Amino acid sequence: MLKRNKQIAVIMLASVLLASLLVLSGCKRGANLKGMEIIIGNWWADYDVDTQKPQNDNAEKVLEQRRKLLKEYGVTIREKAVSDWNGMQQKAVISTMAGTPDAQVFMLQPNWAMAMRARGLLAPLPNSIKNPKPIGKGYLPVEFNQPAIDSFTFDGKPYAFAVGINLNNFQALFFNKRLFREAGLDPNLPYDMQKAGTWTWDAFLDVCKKLTRDINNDGKIDTYAMPKDLSTEILDAIISSNGATYVDKDPKTGLLVNATGRPEFLEALQFAIKLNTEGVLKPRPDGSNWDWYKSEFIDGKVAMRIDESWVANSSSVELSKMKDDWGMVLFPKGPKSSTYRVYSRDNLMVVPATYKPAEVEKIIWAVTLWYTPVDDDWKSGQYNYFRDSRAVDETLALVRDPKLSMIKYFSYINGLERGDIAWNMWYLDGEPASLIESVSQDWNTKINEANK
């Protein structure tokens, strides 16, 4: 009996040593995915490792790694446009309710994801998604977007996630370097002040006044600081820079709340109105199209423009063809904020409630394989979109700091239109507080509906 116990002990010790060696040698970890097929459903493009044609060196590296990992784990993973934008929400809802979802992971707008969660159609995700580990030795961990995950965590359970820090959907301020120079300002002044921490509302207003010029002394303004449109994007930048937001998430209850009544929001709305009364914003020309403000900046008729950062890499606004050099910074910080703010939105990825916890674990592990980065170089792919390196090295570096992140929770609410405030703020008959009050009942109803 004693001899048998010794044999068992030796076997157990050997097993422990073998397991330790496997871990130290970088043995692959995670769920058994062999034979599984994972579809990541979106509304814009397909990606299949068997047919994908890489457009650059980095895309080639990504494709090679994905082919390697899929073969190693015996799993099939692909991205698929399961619908167009118009039908995506319906496709996700109906297929999930039928018990045969068209994808194991759906990419959704936040308000679509909120609506599905309210109907019990989303599976809770493993908390490990908040602290991702490398899939093995020699690999980097997936960069899940933690602010996005936190924004969709309810009762301690995450129900949605996003991969990577979104560099395309934050509020940015673009500026024309030539017009700065002609106004007697350093063409890199916004960069220098942003770096020094002196890029504030007061400094911005002073710059705006200097950029608003009657060049030929005929009594008419020839060059304005900014166009008055898009008012929604302008107000987004101003309120967030003061630490304010239209809709917020209560950290104690997890419920979304109307945040327009807070002092920092009212102060931001007052500053937006002040920009208009100071005469630094160019009014919309009579008979112009709704997107008139785009050509105003491109053609050098206004010195700055506020918009989401995606316009830097979009052919629809032609910043790449703009004759004048331009830069990009965050909007200056307001009195109620000690830091710059990154106000952004993300499409969210969700797993249908069809799948049981063990299956969800495997699906998330498959996603981790798919999005494992090939290296930690996030910069090189961004330089081609900008005229200078400071937009990447300084501004985008700030964007990647999760401590500066603010979520556009208004995009989580079906039917809530922040234009109710932004479209009317230039034409107030009364106090800004009255404008906020005029929309509060409708907004509260929509927010309460989302919280159900």
C-alpha positions in Angstrom: 0.0 0.0 0.0 2.9 2.3 0.9 4.6 1.6 -2.4 1.4 2.4 -4.3 1.0 5.7 -2.5 4.6 6.6 -3.4 3.9 5.8 -7.0 0.8 8.0 -7.0 2.8 10.8 -5.4 5.5 10.5 -8.1 2.9 10.6 -10.9 1.2 13.7 -9.4 4.5 15.5 -9.0 5.4 14.7 -12.6 2.1 16.0 -13.7 2.6 19.3 -11.8 6.1 19.7 -13.3 4.9 19.0 -16.8 2.1 21.5 -16.4 4.6 24.1 -15.2 6.9 23.4 -18.1 4.1 23.8 -20.6 3.1 27.2 -19.1 6.8 28.3 -19.1 7.2 27.2 -22.6 4.3 29.4 -23.8 1.9 26.5 -24.4 -1.3 27.8 -26.0 -4.1 28.5 -23.6 -7.8 29.1 -23.8 -10.9 27.3 -24.8 -11.0 24.3 -27.2 -12.1 25.9 -30.4 -11.5 23.0 -32.8 -14.2 22.7 -35.4 -16.0 25.9 -34.4 -17.1 28.6 -36.9 -17.2 32.1 -35.6 -18.8 34.9 -37.6 -18.3 38.6 -36.6 -21.3 40.3 -38.2 -21.1 43.9 -39.4 -22.9 46.0 -42.1 -19.9 47.1 -44.2 -17.4 44.5 -45.3 -16.3 40.8 -45.4 -12.9 39.5 -44.3 -12.0 35.8 -44.9 -8.4 34.6 -44.6 -8.8 32.5 -47.7 -9.8 35.4 -50.0 -8.5 38.5 -48.3 -6.2 40.7 -50.4 -3.9 42.8 -48.1 -3.4 46.4 -49.1 -0.1 47.1 -47.2 2.6 45.5 -45.2 0.8 45.7 -41.9 -2.3 44.1 -43.4 -0.2 41.3 -44.8 1.3 40.7 -41.3 -2.2 40.6 -39.8 -3.4 38.2 -42.4 -0.4 35.9 -42.0 -0.9 35.8 -38.2 -4.6 35.1 -38.5 -4.1 32.2 -40.9 -1.5 30.8 -38.5 -3.7 31.0 -35.4 -6.8 29.7 -37.1 -4.9 26.7 -38.4 -3.3 26.1 -35.0 -6.6 26.2 -33.1 -8.6 24.4 -35.8 -11.2 27.2 -35.9 -12.9 29.2 -38.6 -13.3 32.9 -38.0 -14.4 35.5 -40.5 -16.0 38.9 -40.6 -19.2 39.1 -42.7 -21.6 41.9 -43.7 -24.8 40.2 -42.6 -26.9 43.2 -43.6 -26.6 46.8 -44.7 -26.9 49.6 -42.1 -30.6 50.0 -42.5 -31.3 46.3 -41.7 -28.6 45.6 -39.2 -30.6 46.1 -36.0 -33.5 44.1 -37.3 -31.3 41.3 -38.5 -29.6 41.0 -35.1 -32.9 41.1 -33.2 -34.9 38.7 -35.3 -32.2 36.1 -35.8 -31.4 36.1 -32.1 -35.1 35.8 -31.1 -35.4 32.9 -33.5 -32.5 31.1 -31.7 -30.4 31.0 -34.8 -28.3 34.2 -34.8 -26.7 35.2 -38.0 -23.4 35.9 -36.2 -21.8 34.8 -33.0 -20.7 38.4 -32.5 -22.7 41.3 -33.8 -21.2 44.8 -34.3 -23.9 47.3 -33.3 -24.5 51.0 -32.7 -24.8 51.6 -29.0 -28.6 52.4 -29.1 -29.2 49.1 -31.0 -27.2 47.2 -28.3 -29.2 49.0 -25.5 -32.4 48.0 -27.1 -31.3 44.3 -27.4 -30.2 44.3 -23.8 -33.5 45.7 -22.6 -35.2 42.7 -24.3 -32.8 40.2 -22.8 -31.1 39.3 -26.1 -27.5 39.8 -25.0 -25.3 37.4 -23.2 -23.2 38.6 -20.3 -19.5 38.4 -21.1 -16.8 37.0 -18.9 -15.1 39.5 -16.7 -11.7 38.4 -18.1 -12.5 40.7 -21.0 -11.6 43.6 -18.6 -8.1 42.3 -18.1 -7.1 40.4 -21.2 -4.0 38.2 -21.2 -1.8 37.3 -24.1 -2.8 34.1 -25.9 0.7 32.8 -25.4 4.4 33.5 -25.2 5.5 36.0 -27.9 2.0 37.5 -28.3 0.7 40.9 -27.1 -2.6 41.1 -25.3 -5.6 42.4 -27.2 -6.3 46.1 -26.6 -9.9 46.0 -25.6 -11.4 49.4 -25.1 -12.0 49.5 -21.3 -14.1 52.8 -21.2 -16.4 51.2 -23.8 -16.7 48.0 -21.8 -17.3 50.0 -18.6 -20.0 52.0 -20.4 -21.9 48.7 -21.1 -21.4 47.0 -17.7 -24.6 46.6 -15.7 -24.9 45.0 -12.2 -21.2 44.1 -12.5 -21.5 42.2 -15.8 -20.2 43.5 -19.1 -22.6 43.0 -22.0 -20.6 44.6 -24.9 -17.1 45.4 -25.8 -14.9 47.2 -28.4 -11.5 46.4 -29.7 -8.8 49.1 -29.7 -8.9 52.8 -28.9 -11.1 54.5 -31.5 -9.0 57.2 -33.2 -11.7 58.1 -35.7 -14.7 59.3 -33.7 -13.5 61.8 -31.1 -14.2 65.6 -31.1 -11.2 67.3 -32.8 -10.3 70.9 -33.7 -8.6 71.3 -37.1 -6.7 74.5 -37.8 -5.3 76.2 -40.9 -1.6 77.0 -40.4 -1.5 79.7 -43.1 -4.4 81.7 -41.6 -2.7 81.5 -38.2 0.5 82.8 -39.7 -1.3 85.6 -41.6 -3.0 86.7 -38.4 0.4 87.1 -36.7 0.1 83.8 -34.8 2.6 80.9 -34.6 1.2 78.3 -37.0 1.8 75.6 -34.4 0.3 77.6 -31.5 -2.5 75.2 -30.7 0.0 72.3 -30.5 2.4 74.3 -28.3 -0.4 75.4 -25.9 -1.9 71.9 -25.8 1.5 70.5 -24.9 2.1 73.2 -22.3 -1.3 72.8 -20.7 -2.3 76.4 -21.4 -4.9 75.5 -24.1 -8.0 76.9 -22.3 -11.3 78.5 -23.3 -9.9 82.0 -22.6 -6.9 81.3 -24.8 -9.1 79.9 -27.5 -11.4 82.9 -27.5 -8.4 85.3 -27.7 -7.1 83.2 -30.7 -10.6 83.3 -32.3 -10.7 87.1 -32.1 -7.3 87.4 -33.8 -8.3 85.0 -36.5 -11.5 86.9 -37.3 -10.2 89.6 -39.7 -11.3 92.4 -42.0 -8.3 92.2 -44.3 -9.1 95.0 -46.7 -10.6 97.4 -44.2 -14.0 97.6 -46.0 -16.0 97.0 -42.8 -16.7 93.4 -43.7 -15.2 90.3 -42.1 -13.1 88.4 -44.7 -11.9 85.5 -42.6 -13.6 84.1 -39.6 -12.3 81.9 -36.8 -14.8 79.1 -37.5 -18.1 78.4 -39.3 -21.2 78.3 -37.2 -21.9 74.7 -38.4 -22.1 71.9 -37.5 -23.6 73.2 -34.3 -23.9 69.6 -32.9 -20.2 68.9 -33.3 -19.3 72.3 -31.9 -21.5 71.9 -28.8 -20.2 68.3 -28.3 -16.6 69.6 -28.2 -17.4 72.5 -25.8 -19.5 70.6 -23.3 -17.1 67.7 -23.0 -14.1 70.0 -22.7 -15.8 71.3 -19.5 -16.4 67.8 -18.1 -20.0 68.0 -19.1 -22.2 65.7 -21.1 -25.8 65.4 -22.3 -26.4 62.0 -20.8 -24.3 60.3 -18.1 -24.2 56.9 -16.4 -24.8 56.9 -12.6 -21.8 54.9 -11.1 -23.9 53.7 -8.2 -27.1 52.5 -10.0 -25.7 51.9 -13.5 -28.6 53.9 -14.9 -28.4 56.5 -17.6 -29.3 60.0 -16.4 -30.0 63.4 -18.0 -26.9 65.5 -17.3 -27.9 68.8 -19.0 -29.0 70.4 -15.7 -25.5 70.3 -14.2 -23.6 73.6 -13.7 -20.7 72.5 -16.0 -23.2 71.9 -18.8 -24.9 75.3 -18.4 -21.5 77.0 -18.3 -20.5 75.2 -21.5 -23.7 76.2 -23.3 -23.1 79.8 -22.2 -19.6 79.7 -23.7 -20.9 78.3 -27.0 -23.4 81.2 -27.2 -20.6 83.7 -26.3 -18.6 82.5 -29.3 -21.5 83.5 -31.5 -22.1 86.9 -29.8 -18.4 87.7 -30.1 -18.8 87.5 -33.9 -16.0 85.0 -34.5 -18.3 82.4 -36.1 -19.2 82.7 -39.8 -23.0 82.6 -40.4 -24.4 80.2 -43.0 -24.5 82.0 -46.4 -28.0 82.4 -47.9 -28.9 79.6 -50.3 -26.0 77.4 -49.3 -26.2 73.6 -48.8 -26.3 72.0 -45.3 -22.6 71.0 -45.6 -21.4 74.5 -46.6 -19.0 74.5 -43.7 -16.8 71.8 -45.2 -15.6 73.9 -48.2 -15.2 77.0 -46.0 -12.4 75.3 -44.1 -11.0 73.4 -47.2 -10.8 76.7 -49.2 -9.2 78.7 -46.4 -12.2 81.0 -45.6 -12.3 80.0 -41.9 -9.2 79.2 -39.8 -10.6 76.3 -37.7 -13.2 73.6 -37.9 -14.7 71.3 -35.2 -15.7 67.8 -36.2 -15.2 64.2 -35.4 -11.6 63.0 -36.2 -12.7 60.7 -39.0 -12.8 63.6 -41.4 -9.0 63.5 -41.5 -9.0 60.2 -43.4 -12.2 60.6 -45.3 -12.2 61.4 -49.0 -15.7 63.0 -48.7 -14.2 66.1 -47.0 -11.0 66.2 -49.0 -8.7 67.3 -46.2 -6.0 65.3 -48.0 -6.4 67.6 -51.0 -6.5 70.8 -49.0 -3.9 73.3 -50.4 -3.1 74.8 -47.0 -1.3 72.9 -44.3 -3.4 72.0 -41.3 -3.1 70.5 -37.8 -5.3 68.8 -35.3 -5.7 69.2 -31.6 -8.3 68.5 -28.9 -10.7 71.3 -27.9 -9.2 73.5 -25.1 -10.2 72.6 -21.6 -12.9 74.5 -19.8 -12.9 76.0 -16.2 -14.5 72.9 -14.7 -12.0 70.4 -16.2 -8.4 70.0 -15.0 -7.5 68.0 -18.1 -8.3 67.8 -21.8 -11.2 65.5 -22.7 -11.6 62.9 -25.4 -15.3 62.7 -26.2 -15.9 59.7 -28.4 -18.3 57.0 -29.5 -17.8 53.4 -30.6 -19.7 50.7 -32.3 -20.1 47.9 -29.8 -19.6 44.1 -30.2 -22.1 41.8 -28.5 -22.8 38.1 -28.2 -26.4 37.0 -28.6 -28.1 35.5 -25.5 -28.6 32.3 -27.5 -25.2 31.1 -26.3 -24.6 29.5 -22.9 -21.7 30.8 -20.6 -19.3 28.1 -21.7 -20.0 28.9 -25.4 -19.6 32.6 -24.7 -16.2 31.9 -23.2 -15.1 30.2 -26.4 -16.5 33.0 -28.6 -14.6 35.6 -26.7 -11.4 33.5 -26.9 -11.9 33.3 -30.6 -12.3 37.1 -30.8 -9.1 37.4 -28.8 -7.3 35.3 -31.3 -8.7 37.3 -34.2 -7.7 40.7 -32.8 -4.4 39.8 -31.3 -2.1 42.6 -32.5 1.0 41.8 -34.6 3.0 44.5 -32.8 2.6 47.5 -30.6 3.1 50.1 -33.3 -0.1 52.1 -33.4 1.5 55.2 -34.9 2.9 54.3 -38.3 -0.5 53.7 -39.9 -1.7 57.1 -38.8 0.9 59.4 -40.2 -0.4 59.2 -43.7 -3.6 60.9 -42.7 -2.1 64.1 -41.4 0.2 66.9 -42.6 2.4 66.8 -39.6 3.6 64.3 -37.0 2.4 66.3 -34.0 -1.2 65.3 -34.7 -0.2 61.7 -34.1 2.7 62.0 -31.6 0.8 64.5 -29.3 -2.9 64.6 -30.1 -3.6 61.0 -30.8 -1.3 60.1 -27.9 -3.7 62.0 -25.6 -6.7 60.2 -27.2 -5.2 56.9 -26.3 -5.1 57.8 -22.6 -8.2 56.1 -21.1 -8.2 58.6 -18.1 -9.3 61.4 -20.6 -12.1 59.4 -22.1 -15.7 60.5 -22.0 -18.4 58.4 -23.6 -21.1 59.9 -25.8 -23.9 58.3 -23.9 -26.5 60.3 -25.9 -25.8 57.8 -28.7 -27.1 55.0 -26.4 -30.6 56.4 -26.4 -33.1 55.7 -29.2 -34.6 59.0 -30.5 -32.6 61.4 -28.3 -31.4 64.2 -30.5 -28.9 66.6 -29.0 -29.7 68.9 -31.9 -32.7 69.9 -29.8 -30.3 72.0 -28.0 -27.4 72.5 -30.5 -29.6 73.6 -33.4 -31.4 76.3 -31.3 -28.6 77.7 -29.2 -27.6 80.3 -31.7 -31.1 81.7 -31.7 -32.0 81.9 -28.1 -34.8 84.3 -27.1 -34.3 83.6 -23.4 -31.7 82.2 -21.0 -29.7 79.0 -21.8 -31.4 77.3 -18.9 -34.8 77.8 -20.5 -33.6 75.9 -23.6 -32.4 73.0 -21.4 -35.7 73.0 -19.6 -37.6 72.9 -22.9 -36.3 69.5 -23.8 -35.9 67.9 -20.4 -39.3 66.2 -20.2 -38.9 64.5 -23.6 -35.3 63.5 -22.9 -36.2 62.1 -19.5 -38.9 59.9 -21.1 -36.5 58.5 -23.7 -33.7 58.0 -21.1 -36.2 56.2 -18.8 -37.3 54.0 -21.6 -33.7 53.0 -22.3 -33.1 52.2 -18.7 -35.9 49.6 -18.7 
